[in-house]
Amino acid sequence: MDYENVQKILLTSIKEDDSHKGFKGLEIKRYCIAYQGLFNRWNSIILPPFLKEILESEICWKIDDTLGHVELDRYALGKKLLTLKTEDGQKSLLDSSDRYKIACWCCFEDDIRAIFEEFKLTLGSKSVESLVKGCDKGALMIYWSHAMNNQEHQLELNNEHPYVYAFRCAMLEKHVEALEFFWDKLQSIDSVSSERKEDLLMEVAYNKGHFSTDDVGMVDFCLRYLHEGKYPELLKRDLKQNGYYYTLSTLNRNYSFGSAKKLFDSLKAERLSPDQYCTLMFATLNSVSSVPDDSFIKSGSDMLTSMWNSSGFDTHRQHYLHKLSEQLSSTRDLVTSLIKGNKAIRILSKIVNSLSQEQMCSIMEEDKSEYEVFVRVRNKQLVGGGGDQLPSSALGVESVKQEVTDVRSKV
């Protein structure tokens, strides 16, 4: 069954009045992407309803209302999947291969060992080494199968500790559960220097890989453990590796605005061209315009505010204002749409009020309707201060005409 179809079923596990609906929806989508290799093979009738029931039970959700943080507990969900039984309760609902894969992804050592022993019972006259070679469906499975038979030395360790190899396996397959497990293991390995550990963390964040899986989970993992003083170095390596700030783009695209803001705040103006700044502004505006629900708007607005108010970015801001006033401006369309939707009004008001009279005149000549929206924002700034919402009653036509006249007379 296609993972997107599984995703649709699982999203129905969230109640309409759930205050965490938006965050839970994102977590389910991330989970479905990370586990798509299994979902594409599983029975479309049997398994999705089981998963939906598990998600509805709330046992797999970690919620911190104080911080507004919601996280899907993939370890708890993984354990549930491993224990699912057929209707008669006599055998596992998932076959041994799928259970082994889940156990390897989540690093359930006892389950890995138990299932590996099950495999050994089916060998007959074949050697255990042949079993190890046959367990090759993914980097983590390869590592764990060698570890179960004490054959880590046969892996291409490149003179590094086996846990470094395993950590990189988790990075390549993009499974946060395994990253957490091996990162914890690495903390007690003195032979791996702190510098090497930092290198590994940064590589997790900027490594795009060859296919799209849980990219935002990788970046978030890195930022949880990497010291903020190392953020500039992370961005430097990211730009060198990818030609753009992949980490910032990934966080913005997935509405992880808080983490994106921390990264941006560490970015010096000379490390970002005016055109790159405009692209990042557009991407952030685009994400804010498509947030799952209004609970994301404040953090998105904070990200925009940080980008606009950062010191040293005067040239970048002027370039953006030029883009905002030019012909066929897609970024102006976004700003207008957000203002109409009463999203991030405070910072958008500041941006619109930074436009020169000449730029306002250019906008008026290009798109009268967008110009009128901007006029309302500018008049609100003059009359009502810097609140977060526009007045419910729009300005009359005569007010707009007067603003047009004022602009023309001053240009």
VOGU-3710 file (C-alpha; in Angstrom, 3 decimals, decimal comma):
1> mdyenvqkil> 0,000/0,000/0,000  1,362/3,420/-0,945  2,601/5,284/2,119  0,557/8,356/1,191  -2,624/6,272/1,395  -1,527/4,952/4,796  -0,892/8,553/5,810  -4,452/9,561/4,911  -5,845/6,790/7,106  -3,584/7,587/10,057
11> ltsikeddsh> -4,373/11,307/9,932  -8,015/10,445/10,664  -6,863/9,269/14,112  -6,632/12,943/15,164  -9,851/14,440/16,511  -11,040/17,645/14,870  -11,089/19,484/18,200  -7,619/18,293/19,239  -5,633/21,379/20,254  -2,479/19,658/18,978
21> kgfkgleikr> -3,963/18,639/15,634  -1,445/20,519/13,494  1,613/19,201/15,324  0,287/15,632/15,424  -0,430/15,764/11,712  3,155/16,766/10,951  4,509/14,003/13,193  2,362/11,380/11,452  3,480/12,602/8,022  7,140/12,419/9,086
31> yciayqglfn> 6,613/8,914/10,433  4,944/7,730/7,226  7,799/9,120/5,128  10,425/7,472/7,342  8,635/4,113/7,239  7,476/4,249/3,623  9,649/1,256/2,716  7,458/-0,927/4,907  4,122/0,729/4,171  4,563/0,121/0,452
41> rwnsiilppf> 4,635/-3,624/1,182  2,082/-4,022/3,939  -1,475/-5,292/3,551  -3,735/-2,322/2,862  -6,702/-3,844/4,718  -5,174/-5,164/7,928  -2,341/-2,952/9,146  -3,453/0,689/8,713  -6,511/0,235/10,997  -4,256/-1,293/13,671
51> lkeileseic> -1,891/1,665/13,421  -4,795/4,116/13,517  -6,118/2,478/16,690  -2,691/2,707/18,344  -2,422/6,410/17,501  -5,914/7,082/18,845  -5,004/5,511/22,192  -2,616/8,395/23,014  0,009/5,996/24,433  2,415/6,905/21,620
61> wkiddtlghv> 2,218/10,672/22,054  4,562/12,734/24,228  2,968/16,111/24,965  4,450/19,028/26,870  1,729/21,659/27,126  4,077/24,081/28,880  6,389/24,215/25,863  3,653/23,463/23,349  5,732/20,502/22,188  4,155/17,380/20,691
71> eldryalgkk> 6,162/14,362/19,621  5,252/10,935/18,302  7,008/8,334/20,447  8,346/6,095/17,684  9,893/3,724/20,212  6,508/3,058/21,824  4,872/2,733/18,406  7,641/0,403/17,228  7,162/-1,831/20,277  3,429/-1,973/19,580
81> lltlktedgq> 4,046/-3,003/15,973  6,342/-5,819/17,081  3,708/-7,210/19,445  0,742/-7,128/17,042  -0,851/-10,575/16,741  -3,169/-12,241/14,251  -6,845/-12,607/15,219  -6,267/-16,010/16,849  -3,389/-14,534/18,857  -1,085/-17,371/17,837
91> kslldssdry> 1,490/-15,545/15,760  2,818/-12,106/14,944  0,861/-10,035/12,474  4,114/-8,916/10,819  6,517/-11,413/9,304  9,962/-11,896/10,828  11,702/-9,833/8,150  9,562/-6,748/8,812  9,834/-7,140/12,580  13,609/-7,417/12,254
101> kiacwccfed> 13,753/-4,278/10,133  11,692/-2,289/12,663  13,809/-3,606/15,545  16,994/-2,547/13,717  15,619/0,913/12,924  14,596/1,454/16,567  17,665/-0,350/17,973  15,635/-2,716/20,168  18,610/-4,894/21,079  16,653/-7,673/22,814
111> diraifeefk> 14,175/-7,942/19,946  16,969/-7,901/17,365  18,704/-10,734/19,185  15,486/-12,760/19,560  14,501/-12,426/15,894  18,064/-13,184/14,795  17,827/-16,419/16,792  14,562/-17,195/14,966  16,396/-16,771/11,670  19,133/-19,139/12,820
121> ltlgsksves> 16,550/-21,875/13,401  15,709/-21,802/9,678  19,311/-22,165/8,485  19,484/-25,943/8,310  22,980/-26,844/7,130  23,855/-23,248/6,197  26,321/-21,246/8,279  25,446/-18,273/10,467  27,811/-16,229/8,301  25,485/-16,815/5,352
131> lvkgcdkgal> 22,618/-15,470/7,444  24,607/-12,342/8,253  25,343/-11,793/4,571  21,674/-12,320/3,720  20,459/-9,663/6,156  21,360/-6,851/3,791  18,132/-4,856/3,466  19,530/-1,542/4,616  22,602/-0,189/6,373  21,246/-0,592/9,915
141> miywshamnn> 20,217/-4,182/9,302  23,700/-4,929/7,964  25,322/-3,415/11,058  23,093/-5,181/13,569  23,386/-8,561/11,840  27,162/-8,345/12,029  26,945/-7,217/15,663  24,705/-10,156/16,590  27,400/-12,557/15,379  30,344/-10,500/16,722
151> qehqlelnne> 31,486/-9,709/13,179  31,704/-5,911/13,364  35,383/-6,177/12,430  34,321/-7,362/8,960  32,536/-4,082/8,254  34,284/-1,194/6,487  35,035/0,682/9,689  37,812/2,840/8,194  39,752/2,677/11,453  36,842/4,128/13,412
161> hpyvyafrca> 34,816/2,749/16,300  31,913/0,449/15,302  29,469/2,896/16,891  30,682/5,622/14,515  29,959/3,256/11,633  26,513/2,492/13,080  25,782/6,191/13,631  26,562/6,862/9,990  24,268/3,977/9,003  21,457/5,690/10,910
171> mlekhveale> 22,324/8,960/9,169  22,233/7,365/5,715  18,864/5,717/6,374  17,632/8,833/8,195  16,177/7,136/11,256  16,189/9,481/14,243  15,524/6,608/16,656  18,792/4,936/15,698  20,682/8,239/15,753  19,530/8,815/19,326
181> ffwdklqsid> 20,619/5,309/20,332  24,110/5,439/18,867  24,699/9,062/19,870  24,062/8,012/23,459  26,498/5,114/23,040  29,180/7,400/21,588  29,164/9,647/24,658  30,954/6,960/26,664  33,550/6,224/23,961  36,629/8,279/24,856
191> svsserkedl> 38,516/7,128/21,766  36,126/9,216/19,651  37,132/12,859/20,132  34,629/15,612/20,852  35,643/17,218/17,536  34,781/14,025/15,663  31,440/13,836/17,434  30,686/17,423/16,408  31,623/16,585/12,814  29,172/13,683/12,869
201> lmevaynkgh> 26,381/15,860/14,259  26,869/18,498/11,577  27,024/15,904/8,819  23,662/14,562/9,969  22,116/17,990/9,400  23,530/18,934/5,998  23,648/15,466/4,429  20,801/15,423/1,893  21,178/11,777/0,970  19,853/10,241/-2,206
211> fstddvgmvd> 16,173/10,138/-1,345  13,712/12,184/0,664  12,883/10,763/4,072  12,845/12,387/7,492  15,044/15,355/6,556  13,671/17,716/9,205  14,154/15,030/11,850  17,839/14,913/10,953  18,324/18,676/11,252  16,349/18,890/14,493
221> fclrylhegk> 18,425/16,045/15,939  21,648/17,898/15,157  20,454/21,151/16,702  19,400/19,383/19,904  22,954/18,270/20,622  25,212/20,715/18,768  26,394/23,702/20,816  24,930/26,947/19,473  28,428/28,350/19,136  28,968/25,799/16,362
231> ypellkrdlk> 25,949/26,909/14,322  28,004/29,263/12,096  30,347/26,380/11,248  27,355/24,152/10,483  25,966/26,740/8,072  29,378/27,214/6,467  29,682/23,480/5,777  26,070/23,296/4,658  26,602/26,016/2,042  29,817/24,408/0,824
241> qngyyytlst> 28,172/20,984/0,538  24,843/21,969/-1,010  25,332/25,383/-2,612  22,567/26,843/-0,440  21,450/26,661/3,181  19,734/23,291/3,008  19,291/23,152/6,788  17,389/26,454/6,934  15,309/25,493/3,910  14,402/22,128/5,437
251> lnrnysfgsa> 13,361/23,631/8,769  11,285/26,374/7,133  9,605/23,988/4,722  8,539/21,771/7,614  7,305/24,631/9,834  10,110/24,162/12,361  10,402/27,936/12,669  11,881/27,975/16,170  14,899/25,941/15,109  15,183/27,914/11,863
261> kklfdslkae> 15,286/31,163/13,857  18,136/29,879/16,039  20,134/29,019/12,936  19,420/32,292/11,170  20,368/34,305/14,259  23,859/32,815/13,997  24,224/33,845/10,343  26,331/36,884/9,500  25,162/39,209/6,722  28,317/38,598/4,678
271> rlspdqyctl> 27,457/34,875/4,531  24,157/35,577/2,763  23,815/37,454/-0,516  20,881/39,874/-0,956  19,344/37,492/-3,512  19,693/34,559/-1,098  18,081/36,697/1,585  15,118/37,409/-0,694  14,785/33,717/-1,508  14,802/32,841/2,185
281> mfatlnsvss> 12,232/35,539/2,944  9,998/34,175/0,198  10,369/30,605/1,498  9,509/31,672/5,043  6,503/33,686/3,906  5,365/30,747/1,804  5,590/28,389/4,781  3,721/30,788/7,062  0,991/31,043/4,429  0,521/27,252/4,426
291> vpddsfiksg> 0,826/26,381/8,139  -1,310/23,401/9,249  -3,120/25,601/11,776  -2,830/28,957/13,526  -0,690/27,558/16,360  2,317/27,790/14,016  1,837/31,454/13,103  3,574/33,007/16,114  6,806/31,055/15,618  6,657/31,806/11,885
301> sdmltsmwns> 6,148/35,488/12,630  9,078/35,396/15,064  11,267/33,931/12,310  10,271/36,708/9,892  10,835/39,330/12,584  14,308/38,017/13,291  15,174/38,034/9,594  13,916/41,584/9,127  15,398/43,115/12,267  18,832/41,447/12,233
311> sgfdthrqhy> 21,683/43,941/12,387  23,991/44,221/9,395  21,283/43,337/6,873  20,446/46,875/5,702  21,495/46,195/2,102  19,520/42,948/2,119  16,384/44,705/3,366  16,622/47,381/0,683  17,043/44,697/-1,963  13,980/42,911/-0,641
321> lhklseqlss> 11,905/46,107/-0,708  12,953/46,573/-4,331  11,777/43,016/-5,081  8,537/43,750/-3,251  7,789/46,730/-5,497  8,879/45,373/-8,863  6,663/44,135/-11,677  5,015/40,705/-11,240  6,332/40,279/-7,697  5,514/36,824/-6,312
331> trdlvtslik> 6,762/37,864/-2,874  4,321/40,803/-2,900  1,507/38,379/-3,696  2,475/36,358/-0,615  2,693/39,401/1,647  -0,715/40,574/0,445  -2,247/37,143/1,008  -0,858/36,946/4,550  -2,136/40,421/5,402  -5,596/39,503/4,147
341> gnkairilsk> -5,436/36,357/6,266  -4,360/38,337/9,347  -1,141/36,313/9,642  2,097/37,819/10,976  0,591/41,293/10,666  2,949/43,051/13,064  6,151/42,330/11,131  4,460/42,626/7,724  3,215/46,058/8,757  6,786/47,062/9,542
351> ivnslsqeqm> 7,976/45,778/6,160  5,208/47,547/4,230  5,869/50,773/6,127  9,524/50,537/5,093  8,559/50,973/1,432  9,452/54,361/-0,007  6,827/56,582/-1,605  8,343/55,851/-4,996  8,078/52,113/-4,373  4,463/52,496/-3,258
361> csimeedkse> 3,753/54,374/-6,465  5,293/51,523/-8,482  3,067/49,024/-6,680  0,016/51,200/-7,356  0,789/51,190/-11,071  1,414/47,434/-11,149  -1,484/46,157/-9,039  -4,139/48,485/-7,645  -5,734/45,854/-5,386  -2,438/44,966/-3,697
371> yevfvrvrnk> -1,624/48,629/-3,377  -4,899/49,235/-1,547  -4,067/46,467/0,925  -0,698/48,083/1,590  -2,360/51,491/2,040  -4,652/50,055/4,710  -1,633/48,667/6,546  0,237/51,974/6,330  -2,794/53,954/7,531  -3,301/51,506/10,380
381> qlvggggdql> 0,299/52,121/11,447  -0,363/55,867/11,493  -3,717/55,651/13,259  -3,798/52,530/15,356  -0,218/51,541/16,164  1,394/48,176/15,612  -1,215/45,585/16,554  -1,377/42,119/15,072  -4,668/42,445/13,209  -6,154/44,870/10,757
391> pssalgvesv> -9,355/46,722/11,678  -12,429/44,739/10,705  -13,708/47,616/8,592  -11,649/48,397/5,501  -10,785/51,939/4,512  -13,203/53,594/2,152  -12,464/54,296/-1,492  -11,958/58,006/-0,820  -9,209/57,247/1,709  -7,424/55,107/-0,848
401> kqevtdvrsk> -7,760/57,796/-3,497  -6,315/60,359/-1,116  -3,277/58,121/-0,453  -2,762/57,736/-4,213  -2,858/61,503/-4,617  -0,432/62,016/-1,741  2,059/59,538/-3,187  1,921/61,020/-6,676  2,429/64,529/-5,377  5,577/63,526/-3,524
411> v> 7,236/61,384/-6,198
//
